[in-house]
Amino acid sequence: MGEGRLSAVRGVAVALCLAVLAACASAAAPSQEWVAQRPLHEIAAALEAGDLRSEDVVAQYQARIARIDRDGPTLNSVLALNPNALVDARARDAARALGSARGPLDGMPILLKDNIETADPMPTTAGSAALAGNFTQRDAPLAARLREAGAIILGKTNLSEWANFRSNNSISGWSAMGGQVRNPHMRDRSPCGSSSGSAVAVAVSLAAAAIGTETNGSIICPAAMNGIVGFKPTVGIVSQQFIVPISASQDTAGPMTLSVRDAAIVLEAMADDAGADFTSALSLDALAGQRIGVMRFAVGDVEGVDAAFEQALAVLAEAGAELVEIDGFETPDGFWDASFKVLLVEFRAGLNAYLASTGANVTTRTLADVITFNQNHPRELALFDQSIFELAETQPGLDDADYIAARTRVQRATREEGIDRMLREHDVAILVAPSAPPAFMLDAVIGDQYPGGTGAGWIAAIAGYPHLTVPMGQVRGLPVGLSFIGAAGADADLLAAGFAYEQRRGPLPPPAFRDNAEDVETVADAMRRPQSAD
C-alpha cells in the first residue's frame, strides 16, 4: 500500500473515531501502570469488555518506554518508536466501537526486532549505521499479517548488530545504532543475543508482545535469560521475506511474550497459513499421558540449574507426564565446521540479495560494501571486529558442492540422527532440557563468555525444528528457562505442553533492576566480612 493511500486510510480512521467519540471515550482510562506485567490475553479481554482503549494501552507503553528504557534503569531495548502508533490505535478503537474488532490482537501494541521491515516511517537497520537510511516503505509479510489482525506496530527493538553474526568476539545486545541492551534482572549481566531488545522489552512490559528472530539461539537464549516465553517455530511457518537474513535454512521469526497463551495467539496471526491453529490445543491436561524425553546431557554444570530443572520435572510428572531419561547425544566428526560453513555461505548470498533489494538511500549494496563501511566508521569496530564478515566474503555461492554436502550433513545429524532419532528410540513425544545457563557477565574487553554445557537449542536450530522456552525458576536472582523441543511441525504440541507446565509452575518474580549479584540479599550477606572475624 502506498504512503498516500496509507495517509488516506488513517484520515478516514480518525474521522470515524470522532464520529463515535462517545463510544471511544466510554472506557475510563486506567492507571498509568495498569499494563505492567499483564499478559497480552488479559489486555485483550479488557479491550473486548470496553474497560480499556487501544489508545490508552499505547500511551501507557510509550510512557513506560520513556521512564524505564530511556531513563531510570536505561535498558536501551527499544531502538525506534512508530510515530503512527497512536493514530493507528485510535483507528482500531473506532473500528471496535463500530463492531469491527478483528480478534485478540486488535489494538494490541507489538514491538518488532529491527531487522524486520515495516511500511511505517522507521528504518530497518539490523543495528548497523550502514542501514540507517533503510526506509523501505514495505511490510515484511509477518508485519502485514499482524497488522491485518489489528495489531499496532509500536516500534523497533534494539538487537545484537547484524543478529550477532559479525564477530567471534561480539557482545550480545550491542549495536552501533542503539548501544548496549541491559538485562533488567541484573544490569551488569548479558541480555543474550540477538533478540535481546525484544526479550527485555517484554520482560519489563514495554509492549504486549515482541517479535524476535533466530538462526541459532537468538530467540531462546534472550527469552530464557530475561525470564519470558520465547518460541522458535518450525522453519517455514513464518515468512522470512523482507527480514535481514543470516541463513535461509535456519532463520525464522517468532513471538516473545509473558505467557505461552500469548505466544500461541501471536504465532497464529503471523503464520503464513491463514488457517493455522496454535491455541485450541492449549489445555491444563495437555501433559497427561505424554512420554517426555529428559535430555540429561544438556543440563550442564552451572550450579543451581540442575535444582531448578528437577523442580520443573516434578511439575511435569505431577501433570501426568511419564519422564524418560536420555543420557547422551553425539555429533559426527567435523559437525561444527560444517555447520559454520553453511552459515557463512548462506549469509553472504542472502545478505547480498537483501541489500540489492533496498532503496537508493542504502549505499552499501553488498557484504563487501558493508565491510568497507565498517572500516571507515570507528564506532562500528570500537568494541569488536568483523572477522565473520571477512570470512563470509571469501565463501563460494549456493551451488558449491562442499556447501551442499555440509548442509546435508548437519541437517541429517540434527534431524534423522538427532531429534527424530531421540523421539523414536525412546518412544517420546517431546524433549525437555534447561534452555540456557543464567545470564553471564557483560564484558566489553573479552566479549561474550557463554558457559558451556547447558541447553540443546542448537540441535533444534540447525534442524529447523520448533523450540519453546518457558521460565522455570531463578538462580541467585537470574532467570532460567525450560525448553520443549519436538519434531518438524509439532509447534502446537509444544505450545500445549508448555502451557500445561506454565499453569502449574506458579508465579515467578518480575525483573528487579539490580545492578549486580551483590544486590541479592543472600549473596550480599555471604560476601560481607562476618562480624565474628572482627
URSUL-V201365 format. One record per pair of residues at least 12 apart in sequence whose ideal C-beta (glycine too) atoms are under 8 Angstrom apart, sorted by sequence separation. I is the first residue (numbers start at 1). J is the second residue. D is the distance in whole Angstrom. If there is no record, write none. Layout:
i	j	d
I	J	D
I	J	D
This chain:
i	j	d
114	126	7
115	127	8
123	135	5
124	136	6
160	172	5
198	210	4
219	231	7
220	232	6
240	252	7
255	267	5
355	367	8
374	386	5
419	431	7
457	469	8
469	481	4
470	482	5
65	78	5
114	127	6
122	135	8
160	173	6
161	174	7
197	210	8
198	211	7
199	212	7
219	232	5
240	253	7
254	267	7
265	278	8
437	450	8
469	482	7
484	497	5
43	57	6
92	106	6
93	107	7
121	135	7
159	173	8
160	174	7
161	175	4
198	212	4
235	249	7
238	252	6
264	278	4
265	279	6
352	366	5
355	369	7
437	451	4
469	483	5
470	484	7
484	498	5
92	107	4
158	173	7
160	175	7
161	176	6
181	196	4
195	210	8
235	250	6
237	252	7
238	253	5
255	270	7
264	279	5
352	367	6
355	370	8
371	386	6
374	389	7
468	483	7
469	484	8
30	46	8
65	81	7
159	175	6
161	177	8
181	197	5
184	200	6
235	251	7
236	252	8
238	254	7
351	367	5
437	453	8
467	483	6
468	484	4
482	498	8
119	136	8
158	175	6
173	190	6
183	200	7
195	212	3
235	252	5
253	270	7
437	454	4
467	484	7
468	485	8
484	501	8
34	52	8
89	107	6
119	137	5
172	190	5
173	191	4
182	200	7
185	203	8
195	213	6
212	230	7
214	232	5
234	252	8
261	279	7
264	282	6
371	389	5
436	454	6
437	455	8
467	485	5
62	81	7
117	136	5
119	138	6
158	177	7
159	178	8
171	190	8
172	191	7
173	192	7
178	197	7
181	200	6
184	203	6
194	213	7
195	214	7
233	252	6
294	313	6
348	367	6
351	370	8
370	389	7
371	390	6
436	455	5
466	485	7
482	501	7
89	109	7
119	139	5
158	178	4
172	192	5
173	193	6
184	204	5
232	252	6
347	367	8
434	454	5
435	455	6
465	485	7
466	486	6
30	51	8
117	138	6
118	139	5
158	179	8
172	193	3
233	254	5
261	282	6
434	455	6
436	457	8
465	486	7
30	52	6
35	57	6
117	139	7
118	140	7
159	181	8
172	194	7
200	222	8
232	254	5
260	282	7
367	389	6
371	393	6
433	455	6
435	457	7
465	487	6
466	488	8
27	50	5
28	51	8
62	85	7
117	140	5
158	181	5
170	193	7
173	196	4
195	218	5
199	222	4
203	226	4
231	254	5
433	456	5
465	488	5
466	489	8
26	50	6
27	51	6
29	53	8
62	86	8
85	109	7
116	140	5
119	143	8
172	196	6
173	197	7
194	218	4
195	219	5
198	222	7
199	223	5
202	226	8
203	227	6
230	254	7
231	255	5
292	316	6
464	488	7
466	490	6
27	52	6
35	60	5
118	143	5
192	217	8
193	218	6
203	228	5
230	255	8
231	256	8
367	392	6
368	393	6
431	456	7
460	485	5
463	488	8
465	490	8
466	491	5
27	53	5
30	56	6
34	60	6
35	61	6
116	142	7
117	143	7
196	222	5
199	225	7
200	226	6
202	228	5
229	255	8
230	256	5
367	393	5
457	483	6
459	485	7
468	494	5
29	56	5
33	60	8
58	85	5
59	86	7
116	143	6
195	222	5
199	226	4
229	256	7
456	483	7
467	494	8
468	495	6
25	53	8
32	60	6
36	64	7
58	86	6
193	221	7
194	222	8
195	223	8
228	256	6
229	257	5
455	483	7
457	485	8
466	494	5
470	498	5
24	53	7
27	56	7
35	64	7
164	193	4
165	194	8
192	221	4
193	222	7
199	228	6
228	257	7
229	258	7
238	267	8
287	316	6
292	321	5
294	323	5
296	325	6
297	326	7
456	485	7
468	497	8
479	508	7
30	60	8
163	193	8
164	194	4
192	222	4
196	226	8
213	243	6
228	258	6
229	259	6
237	267	8
290	320	7
291	321	7
292	322	7
294	324	7
296	326	6
297	327	6
468	498	5
24	55	8
32	63	6
33	64	8
55	86	6
58	89	4
112	143	6
127	158	7
163	194	4
191	222	6
199	230	7
215	246	4
229	260	5
288	319	7
289	320	6
290	321	5
291	322	5
292	323	6
293	324	5
294	325	5
295	326	5
296	327	5
297	328	5
298	329	8
470	501	6
57	89	7
124	156	8
127	159	5
192	224	8
215	247	5
231	263	5
238	270	6
287	319	4
288	320	3
289	321	8
290	322	7
292	324	7
294	326	6
296	328	8
297	329	5
470	502	5
78	111	7
120	153	6
122	155	7
126	159	7
127	160	7
128	161	5
160	193	3
192	225	4
223	256	6
229	262	7
230	263	8
238	271	6
239	272	5
287	320	5
288	321	8
289	322	8
291	324	6
293	326	5
436	469	8
472	505	7
55	89	5
80	114	7
122	156	6
127	161	4
128	162	6
159	193	7
160	194	4
191	225	7
192	226	8
216	250	6
222	256	8
229	263	5
233	267	6
237	271	5
238	272	7
285	319	8
287	321	4
295	329	7
435	469	4
471	505	8
474	508	7
54	89	4
55	90	5
79	114	5
118	153	5
126	161	7
127	162	7
159	194	5
190	225	7
191	226	6
195	230	8
215	250	5
219	254	5
237	272	7
285	320	7
470	505	8
473	508	7
474	509	7
477	512	7
53	89	8
54	90	8
82	118	8
84	120	6
110	146	6
126	162	5
159	195	6
160	196	6
189	225	8
214	250	8
215	251	5
231	267	6
236	272	8
237	273	7
83	120	8
84	121	7
126	163	7
159	196	6
214	251	7
219	256	7
438	475	5
471	508	5
477	514	6
54	92	5
55	93	6
82	120	5
83	121	6
118	156	8
157	195	8
158	196	7
159	197	5
213	251	7
214	252	6
233	271	8
434	472	8
438	476	7
54	93	5
82	121	8
158	197	4
159	198	8
213	252	7
214	253	8
237	276	7
439	478	5
53	93	5
82	122	6
116	156	8
157	197	3
213	253	5
214	254	6
419	459	6
438	478	4
439	479	8
477	517	7
81	122	8
105	146	7
110	151	5
112	153	6
157	198	5
185	226	7
212	253	7
213	254	7
418	459	5
419	460	7
438	479	7
476	517	6
54	96	8
80	122	5
108	150	7
109	151	8
110	152	7
114	156	4
183	225	7
184	226	7
185	227	7
211	253	6
212	254	6
438	480	6
477	519	8
80	123	7
106	149	7
107	150	6
108	151	5
109	152	5
110	153	6
111	154	5
112	155	8
113	156	7
114	157	6
183	226	6
211	254	7
212	255	8
437	480	7
477	520	4
105	149	4
106	150	3
107	151	8
108	152	7
110	154	6
111	155	6
112	156	6
113	157	5
114	158	7
115	159	7
157	201	6
211	255	6
212	256	5
344	388	7
348	392	5
419	463	6
436	480	7
476	520	6
105	150	5
106	151	8
107	152	6
109	154	4
111	156	7
112	157	7
114	159	6
132	177	7
210	255	8
211	256	7
347	392	5
348	393	6
414	459	5
418	463	6
435	480	7
436	481	7
79	125	7
102	148	8
103	149	6
105	151	5
111	157	5
113	159	5
209	255	6
210	256	5
414	460	8
419	465	6
434	480	6
435	481	4
476	522	7
477	523	8
102	149	6
103	150	7
128	175	7
129	176	5
209	256	7
210	257	8
344	391	6
345	392	8
348	395	5
434	481	7
435	482	6
476	523	6
61	109	5
79	127	8
102	150	4
115	163	6
127	175	3
128	176	6
129	177	6
209	257	5
344	392	5
349	397	6
414	462	4
415	463	5
434	482	7
435	483	4
47	96	7
101	150	7
126	175	8
127	176	6
128	177	7
172	221	8
173	222	8
208	257	8
349	398	5
413	462	8
414	463	4
415	464	8
433	482	8
434	483	7
57	107	7
125	175	8
127	177	5
163	213	7
165	215	7
172	222	8
345	395	5
415	465	7
432	482	6
433	483	5
57	108	7
58	109	5
127	178	6
344	395	5
345	396	7
411	462	7
414	465	8
432	483	6
54	106	8
57	109	6
125	177	5
155	207	8
163	215	7
345	397	7
346	398	7
410	462	5
411	463	7
431	483	8
432	484	6
433	485	7
48	101	7
54	107	3
154	207	5
157	210	6
205	258	8
209	262	6
345	398	7
411	464	8
431	484	8
432	485	7
47	101	8
53	107	8
54	108	7
164	218	6
202	256	5
208	262	8
209	263	8
341	395	8
430	484	6
431	485	4
54	109	8
95	150	8
163	218	6
202	257	6
211	266	8
345	400	7
430	485	7
431	486	7
202	258	6
430	486	5
199	256	6
209	266	5
429	486	7
92	150	6
160	218	8
198	256	5
345	403	4
47	106	7
211	270	7
44	104	4
47	107	5
92	152	7
430	490	8
44	105	7
47	108	8
195	256	7
341	402	7
342	403	7
383	444	6
429	490	8
44	106	8
341	403	6
41	104	7
89	152	5
114	177	8
384	447	6
423	486	8
430	493	7
40	104	7
44	108	7
88	152	5
114	178	8
342	406	5
383	447	8
423	487	6
429	493	7
430	494	6
40	105	8
43	108	7
88	153	7
146	211	8
341	406	4
342	407	5
24	90	7
419	485	7
85	152	6
338	405	8
339	406	8
419	486	7
420	487	6
430	497	6
40	108	6
85	153	7
338	406	4
342	410	6
419	487	6
24	93	5
84	153	8
85	154	5
142	211	7
338	407	8
24	94	6
82	152	8
85	155	7
82	153	5
338	409	5
339	410	5
82	154	6
338	410	5
14	87	7
17	90	5
24	97	5
81	154	7
82	155	5
415	488	8
10	84	7
13	87	7
17	91	7
20	94	6
23	97	4
81	155	4
82	156	8
335	409	7
13	88	8
16	91	7
19	94	8
80	155	5
334	409	8
335	410	6
14	90	6
17	93	6
79	155	7
80	156	4
10	87	5
13	90	7
14	91	7
17	94	4
20	97	4
78	155	6
79	156	5
332	409	7
10	88	7
13	91	3
16	94	4
20	98	6
78	156	7
79	157	6
335	413	6
16	95	7
78	157	6
79	158	4
14	94	8
17	97	8
77	157	6
78	158	7
79	159	8
10	91	6
13	94	6
77	158	6
113	194	8
163	244	7
165	246	5
332	413	6
9	91	8
13	95	8
16	98	7
76	158	6
113	195	5
162	244	8
331	413	6
114	197	8
163	246	6
113	197	7
113	198	5
111	197	8
112	198	8
111	198	6
329	418	7
65	155	8
111	201	5
111	202	8
62	154	8
250	342	8
61	154	6
249	342	7
250	343	8
329	422	7
58	152	6
111	206	7
116	211	6
247	342	7
58	154	7
79	175	8
111	207	4
142	238	5
247	343	5
250	346	8
326	422	6
110	207	6
113	210	7
116	213	7
142	239	6
246	343	6
249	346	6
54	152	7
79	177	6
109	207	5
110	208	6
111	209	8
112	210	7
113	211	6
115	213	6
141	239	4
248	346	5
79	178	5
109	208	6
110	209	5
111	210	4
112	211	5
113	212	5
140	239	7
247	346	4
108	208	5
110	210	7
111	211	7
113	213	6
141	241	5
246	346	7
247	347	7
326	426	6
108	209	7
110	211	7
140	241	6
141	242	7
142	243	8
245	346	8
246	347	5
248	349	8
76	178	6
140	242	4
245	347	7
248	350	6
324	426	5
76	179	5
139	242	7
140	243	6
247	350	7
324	427	7
76	180	6
77	181	5
138	242	6
246	350	7
324	428	5
76	181	5
77	182	8
245	350	4
246	351	8
326	431	7
75	181	7
76	182	6
136	242	7
245	351	6
75	182	5
244	351	7
74	182	7
245	353	8
73	182	7
75	184	6
245	354	6
244	354	6
73	184	6
142	253	6
75	187	8
6	119	7
131	244	8
73	187	6
77	191	8
3	119	8
316	432	7
1	119	7
79	197	7
126	244	4
151	269	7
77	196	7
78	197	7
313	432	8
77	197	4
124	244	7
146	266	8
149	269	4
312	432	8
76	197	7
77	198	8
148	269	8
77	200	4
78	201	6
146	269	6
339	462	6
77	201	4
145	269	6
146	270	6
309	433	8
75	200	5
117	242	4
145	270	5
309	434	5
116	242	7
117	243	7
145	271	8
308	434	7
77	204	8
116	243	5
216	343	8
295	422	8
329	456	7
78	206	6
115	243	6
142	270	4
215	343	7
75	204	7
77	206	7
115	244	4
293	422	6
305	434	5
293	423	7
329	459	7
141	272	7
69	201	7
305	437	6
293	426	5
305	438	7
3	137	6
299	433	7
300	434	7
304	438	7
2	137	8
69	204	8
291	426	8
293	428	4
298	433	4
299	434	6
302	437	4
68	204	6
291	427	6
292	428	6
295	431	6
298	434	7
302	438	7
69	206	6
116	253	7
291	428	4
292	429	7
293	430	7
295	432	7
300	437	6
68	206	7
291	429	6
292	430	5
293	431	4
294	432	6
295	433	4
290	429	5
292	431	8
293	432	7
294	433	8
64	204	7
113	253	8
290	430	7
292	432	6
64	205	6
65	206	5
64	206	6
61	205	8
61	206	6
61	207	6
61	208	8
302	451	5
305	454	6
57	208	7
300	451	7
302	453	8
300	452	7
301	453	6
302	454	6
300	453	3
301	454	8
299	453	8
300	454	3
298	453	8
299	454	7
300	455	7
110	266	7
298	454	7
298	455	6
249	407	6
298	456	4
297	456	8
105	265	7
312	472	4
104	265	5
105	266	7
295	456	5
311	472	7
312	473	7
249	411	7
311	473	6
309	472	7
105	269	5
308	472	6
43	208	6
308	473	4
103	269	8
308	474	8
38	205	7
308	475	6
37	205	6
40	208	4
36	205	5
40	209	5
35	205	6
305	475	6
312	482	5
304	475	4
303	475	8
304	476	7
308	480	5
35	208	8
302	475	7
309	482	7
305	480	6
304	480	8
165	343	7
319	500	5
165	347	6
319	501	7
298	483	8
316	501	6
319	504	6
315	501	6
318	504	7
312	501	7
315	504	5
315	505	6
312	505	7
176	377	8
176	379	5
176	380	5
263	468	8
292	497	8
290	497	7
260	468	7
174	383	6
260	470	6
286	496	4
287	497	6
224	435	4
225	436	6
250	461	6
281	492	5
286	497	6
171	383	6
223	435	8
224	436	4
250	462	6
252	464	8
281	493	7
171	384	6
225	438	7
226	439	8
278	491	6
282	495	7
283	496	6
286	499	6
287	500	4
170	384	5
221	435	7
225	439	4
250	464	6
278	492	5
281	495	7
282	496	6
286	500	4
287	501	7
169	384	4
220	435	6
221	436	5
249	464	6
277	492	7
281	496	4
284	499	8
285	500	7
169	385	7
220	436	7
283	499	7
284	500	6
40	257	6
167	384	4
278	495	5
282	499	4
283	500	7
39	257	7
40	258	7
41	259	7
166	384	8
167	385	5
169	387	8
39	258	4
40	259	7
167	386	6
168	387	6
217	436	8
284	503	5
38	258	8
39	259	4
41	261	5
166	386	5
167	387	5
168	388	6
284	504	8
37	258	7
41	262	6
44	265	8
167	388	6
39	261	7
40	262	4
136	358	6
137	359	8
166	388	6
167	389	8
39	262	5
136	359	6
165	388	6
166	389	6
41	265	7
134	358	6
135	359	7
267	491	7
40	265	7
134	359	7
232	457	8
40	266	7
133	359	8
135	361	6
131	358	8
134	361	7
162	389	8
133	361	3
134	362	5
232	460	7
236	464	7
264	492	8
267	495	8
133	362	6
232	461	7
235	464	4
133	363	8
234	464	7
235	465	8
131	362	6
234	465	6
264	495	5
130	362	8
234	466	5
263	495	7
131	364	7
233	466	5
130	364	5
221	455	8
232	466	7
220	455	8
231	466	7
232	467	5
260	495	6
264	499	7
221	457	7
231	467	8
232	468	8
220	457	5
231	468	5
217	455	8
230	468	7
231	469	8
260	498	5
261	499	6
130	369	8
229	468	7
230	469	5
260	499	4
130	370	5
217	457	5
229	469	7
216	457	8
217	458	7
229	470	6
128	370	7
216	458	6
229	471	7
260	502	5
130	373	5
228	471	7
259	502	7
129	373	8
130	374	7
192	436	7
217	461	6
227	471	5
216	461	4
224	469	5
215	461	7
216	462	7
223	469	5
130	377	8
192	439	7
214	461	6
220	467	6
224	471	8
227	474	8
129	377	6
191	439	7
189	438	8
190	439	5
220	469	5
129	379	7
130	380	8
189	439	4
190	440	5
129	380	7
189	440	7
190	441	7
230	481	8
128	380	7
189	441	6
190	442	5
227	479	3
186	439	7
188	441	6
189	442	6
225	478	7
226	479	7
185	439	7
188	442	6
225	479	6
227	481	8
234	488	5
237	491	7
193	448	8
224	479	7
234	489	6
183	439	5
224	480	6
225	481	8
234	490	8
224	481	3
234	491	6
190	448	7
223	481	6
233	491	5
224	483	8
182	442	8
231	491	8
220	481	8
180	442	7
220	483	7
231	494	8
231	495	7
173	442	8
229	498	7
171	442	7
171	443	7
171	444	6
229	502	8
171	447	6
172	448	5
169	446	7
170	447	6
171	448	6
169	447	4
170	448	6
168	447	8
169	448	8
167	447	8
227	508	7
227	510	8
227	511	7
226	511	8
189	478	7
186	477	7
185	477	6
186	478	6
185	478	6
185	479	6
204	510	8
203	510	8
204	511	6
203	511	5
185	511	5
187	513	7
184	511	4
185	512	6
187	514	7
188	515	7
184	512	8
185	513	8
186	514	5
187	515	6
188	516	5
184	513	6
185	514	7
186	515	7
187	516	8
186	516	6
186	517	6
186	519	7
73	513	5
72	513	8
37	510	5
